[in-house]
């Protein structure tokens, strides 16, 4: 399991914005992941890395353990866990998400 944790840690710390999701940005495999992608696109994020947890069961469980958060999608900005779909939507509505993305250098 430590290899998976190393992969997750490396991914979230070496990219400004990372979304662990079901499916891909082009083809989300659940409504919550789709909603998260729509919000991030609406925010103008340009430096987004997505990880499809459906490709690897170890990553799927590992990300839940990493953040101690039971659901997917999970958003990380500047290495920090932000939350899932509902938190992303709430932060978008009150402009906190835009601020976090700007601070991370993830917007044009």
Z-matrix of the N, CA and C atoms (Angstrom, degrees):
N
C 1 1.453
C 2 1.524 1 111.60
N 3 1.340 2 117.38 1 -22.98
C 4 1.462 3 118.85 2 -177.98
C 5 1.525 4 112.17 3 -67.52
N 6 1.341 5 118.14 4 -30.79
C 7 1.464 6 120.20 5 176.23
C 8 1.524 7 110.60 6 -62.44
N 9 1.320 8 116.10 7 -40.38
C 10 1.465 9 120.81 8 178.23
C 11 1.522 10 109.80 9 -65.93
N 12 1.309 11 117.48 10 -44.19
C 13 1.457 12 120.83 11 179.46
C 14 1.528 13 110.70 12 -63.20
N 15 1.325 14 116.95 13 -37.94
C 16 1.468 15 120.84 14 176.42
C 17 1.527 16 110.46 15 -64.00
N 18 1.333 17 117.07 16 -43.28
C 19 1.464 18 121.61 17 177.75
C 20 1.529 19 110.43 18 -59.92
N 21 1.322 20 117.03 19 -46.40
C 22 1.470 21 121.26 20 -179.32
C 23 1.521 22 110.23 21 -63.48
N 24 1.324 23 117.13 22 -48.89
C 25 1.462 24 121.55 23 -179.07
C 26 1.531 25 110.68 24 -58.74
N 27 1.328 26 116.93 25 -45.71
C 28 1.462 27 121.77 26 179.41
C 29 1.531 28 111.00 27 -62.80
N 30 1.320 29 116.43 28 -42.04
C 31 1.466 30 120.94 29 -178.65
C 32 1.526 31 111.34 30 -64.49
N 33 1.335 32 117.12 31 -47.37
C 34 1.468 33 119.26 32 -175.68
C 35 1.528 34 112.77 33 -74.97
N 36 1.321 35 117.92 34 -24.96
C 37 1.464 36 119.13 35 -178.71
C 38 1.524 37 113.19 36 -91.10
N 39 1.333 38 118.29 37 -18.65
C 40 1.461 39 119.65 38 -178.01
C 41 1.529 40 113.71 39 -102.44
N 42 1.321 41 117.22 40 4.04
C 43 1.462 42 122.09 41 177.75
C 44 1.526 43 109.32 42 -131.44
N 45 1.345 44 117.74 43 140.51
C 46 1.464 45 119.06 44 -177.17
C 47 1.527 46 113.90 45 -65.44
N 48 1.333 47 117.50 46 -36.69
C 49 1.465 48 120.82 47 -178.77
C 50 1.527 49 108.34 48 -138.27
N 51 1.339 50 115.95 49 125.26
C 52 1.459 51 121.51 50 179.70
C 53 1.523 52 108.35 51 -131.53
N 54 1.324 53 115.09 52 130.78
C 55 1.455 54 120.98 53 174.76
C 56 1.519 55 108.62 54 -118.74
N 57 1.333 56 115.77 55 115.43
C 58 1.456 57 121.02 56 170.51
C 59 1.519 58 105.52 57 -85.45
N 60 1.330 59 116.02 58 121.31
C 61 1.457 60 119.82 59 -170.53
C 62 1.520 61 110.86 60 -144.52
N 63 1.319 62 115.51 61 169.74
C 64 1.458 63 121.78 62 172.69
C 65 1.515 64 107.02 63 -94.44
N 66 1.330 65 115.41 64 114.02
C 67 1.456 66 121.09 65 -176.85
C 68 1.515 67 110.70 66 97.39
N 69 1.331 68 114.43 67 -160.64
C 70 1.458 69 121.11 68 -179.37
C 71 1.517 70 109.67 69 -119.86
N 72 1.321 71 115.94 70 169.30
C 73 1.468 72 119.69 71 177.78
C 74 1.530 73 110.24 72 -60.41
N 75 1.321 74 117.00 73 -34.91
C 76 1.452 75 121.08 74 -179.69
C 77 1.522 76 112.55 75 -78.67
N 78 1.339 77 116.93 76 -26.35
C 79 1.456 78 121.09 77 -177.12
C 80 1.529 79 110.42 78 -144.94
N 81 1.337 80 117.19 79 74.73
C 82 1.470 81 120.52 80 178.09
C 83 1.524 82 110.44 81 -60.76
N 84 1.325 83 116.70 82 143.72
C 85 1.455 84 121.96 83 -177.58
C 86 1.530 85 113.58 84 -104.27
N 87 1.334 86 117.00 85 6.84
C 88 1.467 87 119.99 86 172.36
C 89 1.521 88 108.38 87 -152.66
N 90 1.309 89 115.72 88 156.47
C 91 1.460 90 120.69 89 -177.22
C 92 1.512 91 113.70 90 -62.07
N 93 1.315 92 117.34 91 -36.98
C 94 1.459 93 120.45 92 -179.05
C 95 1.528 94 111.07 93 -67.31
N 96 1.337 95 116.42 94 -41.73
C 97 1.465 96 119.85 95 177.00
C 98 1.524 97 110.66 96 -65.66
N 99 1.327 98 116.44 97 -40.43
C 100 1.461 99 120.62 98 177.24
C 101 1.511 100 112.02 99 -61.37
N 102 1.315 101 115.87 100 -42.13
C 103 1.473 102 120.85 101 178.61
C 104 1.525 103 110.86 102 -63.19
N 105 1.327 104 116.66 103 -42.44
C 106 1.468 105 120.70 104 179.46
C 107 1.527 106 110.46 105 -62.02
N 108 1.328 107 117.17 106 -44.19
C 109 1.467 108 121.08 107 178.84
C 110 1.523 109 110.51 108 -62.47
N 111 1.323 110 117.61 109 -44.29
C 112 1.473 111 120.74 110 179.41
C 113 1.523 112 111.16 111 -59.15
N 114 1.313 113 117.06 112 -42.69
C 115 1.463 114 121.22 113 -179.76
C 116 1.524 115 110.61 114 -65.77
N 117 1.324 116 116.51 115 -43.99
C 118 1.468 117 119.69 116 -179.88
C 119 1.529 118 110.65 117 -64.01
N 120 1.325 119 117.43 118 -41.15
C 121 1.470 120 120.57 119 177.21
C 122 1.523 121 110.55 120 -64.49
N 123 1.327 122 116.82 121 -42.32
C 124 1.470 123 121.18 122 178.70
C 125 1.530 124 110.98 123 -64.14
N 126 1.310 125 116.37 124 -27.17
C 127 1.463 126 121.33 125 178.71
C 128 1.528 127 111.57 126 -76.80
N 129 1.325 128 116.88 127 -15.39
C 130 1.453 129 120.47 128 179.28
C 131 1.518 130 114.15 129 88.11
N 132 1.315 131 117.45 130 18.69
C 133 1.459 132 120.32 131 -178.51
C 134 1.528 133 109.55 132 -63.66
N 135 1.323 134 115.56 133 134.55
C 136 1.459 135 120.79 134 -178.99
C 137 1.528 136 112.22 135 -115.14
N 138 1.304 137 117.53 136 -18.53
C 139 1.468 138 121.69 137 -176.65
C 140 1.523 139 110.08 138 -115.44
N 141 1.328 140 115.44 139 64.77
C 142 1.457 141 121.48 140 -176.98
C 143 1.521 142 110.40 141 -106.26
N 144 1.311 143 115.55 142 129.44
C 145 1.458 144 122.17 143 172.06
C 146 1.525 145 106.21 144 -111.70
N 147 1.337 146 116.17 145 130.87
C 148 1.459 147 119.79 146 176.15
C 149 1.520 148 109.06 147 -114.58
N 150 1.322 149 115.05 148 147.45
C 151 1.456 150 121.97 149 176.53
C 152 1.527 151 106.77 150 -124.65
N 153 1.325 152 115.97 151 119.87
C 154 1.458 153 121.92 152 179.55
C 155 1.527 154 108.63 153 -83.08
N 156 1.327 155 116.38 154 106.70
C 157 1.462 156 120.14 155 -177.39
C 158 1.527 157 112.31 156 -71.76
N 159 1.337 158 116.78 157 -13.94
C 160 1.461 159 119.18 158 178.18
C 161 1.530 160 111.82 159 -73.94
N 162 1.332 161 116.99 160 -14.28
C 163 1.466 162 121.40 161 178.78
C 164 1.525 163 112.68 162 -78.76
N 165 1.338 164 117.82 163 -18.13
C 166 1.467 165 120.23 164 -174.23
C 167 1.525 166 109.80 165 -153.38
N 168 1.334 167 115.46 166 112.40
C 169 1.467 168 120.12 167 -179.17
C 170 1.525 169 112.66 168 -61.86
N 171 1.336 170 117.17 169 -31.98
C 172 1.463 171 119.66 170 179.27
C 173 1.532 172 110.57 171 -67.22
N 174 1.320 173 117.48 172 -39.80
C 175 1.464 174 120.97 173 176.75
C 176 1.523 175 109.63 174 -68.37
N 177 1.321 176 116.19 175 -39.80
C 178 1.472 177 120.21 176 179.98
C 179 1.521 178 111.47 177 -58.18
N 180 1.335 179 117.12 178 -44.98
C 181 1.462 180 120.29 179 177.28
C 182 1.516 181 110.92 180 -77.58
N 183 1.322 182 116.70 181 -37.17
C 184 1.461 183 121.12 182 -176.65
C 185 1.512 184 113.55 183 -61.71
N 186 1.329 185 117.21 184 -37.75
C 187 1.464 186 119.24 185 -179.68
C 188 1.525 187 110.71 186 -69.34
N 189 1.312 188 117.06 187 -32.90
C 190 1.470 189 120.37 188 176.34
C 191 1.533 190 110.11 189 -65.02
N 192 1.324 191 115.61 190 -40.22
C 193 1.466 192 120.67 191 178.75
C 194 1.527 193 111.19 192 -70.95
N 195 1.323 194 116.67 193 -39.70
C 196 1.470 195 122.20 194 -176.67
C 197 1.524 196 111.26 195 -57.40
N 198 1.323 197 116.69 196 -47.34
C 199 1.459 198 120.93 197 -177.25
C 200 1.523 199 112.84 198 -96.77
N 201 1.334 200 115.85 199 -4.45
C 202 1.454 201 120.15 200 -173.06
C 203 1.534 202 109.53 201 53.97
N 204 1.332 203 114.74 202 45.41
C 205 1.469 204 123.07 203 -177.63
C 206 1.521 205 106.85 204 -130.80
N 207 1.334 206 119.22 205 125.02
C 208 1.461 207 120.52 206 -168.04
C 209 1.526 208 116.49 207 -80.59
N 210 1.310 209 118.14 208 -10.11
C 211 1.462 210 118.78 209 -172.70
C 212 1.523 211 112.89 210 -120.19
N 213 1.308 212 114.22 211 163.04
C 214 1.460 213 123.66 212 177.24
C 215 1.519 214 105.45 213 -126.01
N 216 1.315 215 119.69 214 138.32
C 217 1.457 216 129.58 215 16.64
C 218 1.531 217 113.49 216 -80.53
N 219 1.339 218 113.26 217 162.38
C 220 1.457 219 121.60 218 174.11
C 221 1.521 220 108.02 219 -133.17
N 222 1.335 221 115.66 220 128.81
C 223 1.458 222 121.56 221 -179.00
C 224 1.525 223 110.44 222 -106.14
N 225 1.347 224 114.73 223 134.53
C 226 1.461 225 122.55 224 175.41
C 227 1.517 226 108.00 225 -122.27
N 228 1.325 227 116.76 226 130.97
C 229 1.458 228 122.23 227 176.95
C 230 1.524 229 107.03 228 -126.10
N 231 1.328 230 115.72 229 125.09
C 232 1.466 231 122.27 230 -178.29
C 233 1.527 232 111.16 231 52.99
N 234 1.330 233 115.73 232 40.91
C 235 1.452 234 121.38 233 177.21
C 236 1.512 235 115.31 234 79.75
N 237 1.312 236 117.42 235 -2.49
C 238 1.461 237 121.41 236 -175.85
C 239 1.521 238 110.55 237 -105.40
N 240 1.337 239 116.34 238 134.03
C 241 1.458 240 121.40 239 176.87
C 242 1.524 241 109.34 240 -68.34
N 243 1.334 242 115.73 241 125.65
C 244 1.460 243 121.40 242 179.58
C 245 1.520 244 111.02 243 -96.40
N 246 1.329 245 116.48 244 -50.09
C 247 1.456 246 120.55 245 179.53
C 248 1.506 247 111.77 246 148.71
N 249 1.327 248 114.36 247 -166.18
C 250 1.449 249 121.60 248 -179.29
C 251 1.517 250 111.79 249 -98.04
N 252 1.304 251 115.06 250 -164.48
C 253 1.460 252 122.78 251 -172.60
C 254 1.535 253 113.25 252 -57.22
N 255 1.315 254 117.32 253 -45.66
C 256 1.469 255 120.18 254 -178.30
C 257 1.525 256 111.72 255 -65.43
N 258 1.323 257 116.76 256 -40.77
C 259 1.464 258 120.67 257 179.36
C 260 1.523 259 110.26 258 -68.18
N 261 1.335 260 116.77 259 -40.65
C 262 1.462 261 120.98 260 176.93
C 263 1.530 262 109.78 261 -58.52
N 264 1.336 263 116.74 262 -46.03
C 265 1.472 264 121.14 263 -179.67
C 266 1.520 265 111.18 264 -63.33
N 267 1.319 266 117.13 265 -43.41
C 268 1.464 267 121.06 266 179.78
C 269 1.531 268 111.22 267 -63.34
N 270 1.327 269 115.96 268 -43.27
C 271 1.464 270 120.05 269 179.31
C 272 1.531 271 111.12 270 -66.23
N 273 1.332 272 116.22 271 -35.30
C 274 1.470 273 120.37 272 178.11
C 275 1.532 274 110.23 273 -64.94
N 276 1.321 275 116.38 274 -43.59
C 277 1.465 276 121.73 275 -177.86
C 278 1.525 277 112.41 276 -63.56
N 279 1.326 278 118.15 277 -33.31
C 280 1.464 279 119.28 278 -179.24
C 281 1.531 280 112.84 279 -106.02
N 282 1.342 281 116.27 280 19.55
C 283 1.470 282 124.27 281 173.70
C 284 1.526 283 114.96 282 68.03
N 285 1.313 284 118.76 283 5.97
C 286 1.465 285 120.52 284 177.20
C 287 1.523 286 110.93 285 -68.66
N 288 1.334 287 117.36 286 -33.54
C 289 1.457 288 120.09 287 -179.04
C 290 1.517 289 110.90 288 -66.60
N 291 1.318 290 117.73 289 -44.01
C 292 1.469 291 121.90 290 178.53
C 293 1.528 292 109.80 291 -58.90
N 294 1.310 293 116.65 292 -43.69
C 295 1.462 294 121.22 293 179.46
C 296 1.527 295 110.39 294 -61.14
N 297 1.332 296 116.89 295 -46.84
C 298 1.470 297 120.56 296 -179.87
C 299 1.525 298 110.79 297 -62.35
N 300 1.333 299 116.89 298 -41.72
C 301 1.463 300 121.16 299 -179.57
C 302 1.532 301 111.10 300 -66.81
N 303 1.330 302 116.69 301 -40.04
C 304 1.479 303 120.35 302 176.73
C 305 1.515 304 110.32 303 -62.94
N 306 1.326 305 116.19 304 -46.57
C 307 1.465 306 120.63 305 -179.52
C 308 1.528 307 111.87 306 -60.33
N 309 1.334 308 116.63 307 -30.59
C 310 1.462 309 121.52 308 179.97
C 311 1.532 310 112.04 309 -84.47
N 312 1.327 311 116.75 310 -4.83
C 313 1.464 312 120.55 311 -178.68
C 314 1.520 313 113.02 312 72.66
N 315 1.331 314 116.63 313 29.10
C 316 1.458 315 120.68 314 -174.72
C 317 1.529 316 113.44 315 -100.66
N 318 1.329 317 117.01 316 5.31
C 319 1.464 318 120.80 317 178.64
C 320 1.523 319 109.18 318 -115.47
N 321 1.323 320 115.32 319 155.65
C 322 1.477 321 118.99 320 177.63
C 323 1.511 322 110.29 321 -72.82
